[in-house]
Amino acid sequence: MPGAGSAYRAGAAAVPGAASAPASGAAAVSGVGAAYRARAVPAPGQSGAARGAARWEALFAQAGRRCGHEHADAVRVLLLRAAHAGPDTLTRLYGQGTAAERRAVLLALPALVPGPAALPLVRDALRTNDTRLVAAAVGPYTAVHLDAHEWRHAVLKCLFTGVPVTAVAALAERARGDTELARMLDDQARERTAAGRPVPDDLRYTLTLTAPRAATATGEES
């Protein structure tokens, strides 16, 4: 996709959630325009939806080769958003895709799926040991929709696989006052210490986040 590729190499387009792209709303609009010009997605009012879908899905798969691997996440998320891909399409693309394509689907979830319908994709990613998939799976979509039990295990998955806990969206908000998470983290720290292994800084940091909010002088939470 020469138009979109040039836009990203020039830093002109942005996709929220894709770290390699700048966060300019105007640039994202420019990137969508490039996608339309390349016939990656059908333009508003344009007929031939089936042809358009086939075209943009082919470009979705080819993004790394056409635009460079450093821009592939941003380009793929842009294509998904411009095509308004729903849960069925996202599930199909995830199921048949490479790890890089699956990562882009996960990054696009917050903008495309308002409810929990895509949680099976998140759960699948969290079962892998692919750190880039795990990092993408613990983004804003998971922060909103994953239940407390599964979310705690997602945090532990990051600690086990070496994914920085900074990748976990809303970590401080969800960890605060979570006594069960605190217990799980404390158990893990004790096990590591007993085995003569160091306790990771990320584990110590996350454990501090589980403390309740400080009480005010009146006894109320701040």
Secondary structure, 3 states (H helix, E strand, C coil): CHHHHHHHHCCCCCCCCCCCCCCCHHHHHHHHHHHHHCCCCCCCCCCCHHHHHHHHHHHHHHHHHHHCHHHHHHHHHHHHHHCCCCHHHHHHHHHHCCHHHHHHHHHHHHHHCCCHHHHHHHHHHHCCCCHHHHHHHCCHHHHHHCCHHHHHHHHHHHHHHCCCHHHCCCHHHHHCCCHHHHHHHHHHHHHHHHCCCCCCHHHHHHHHHCCCCCECCCCCEC
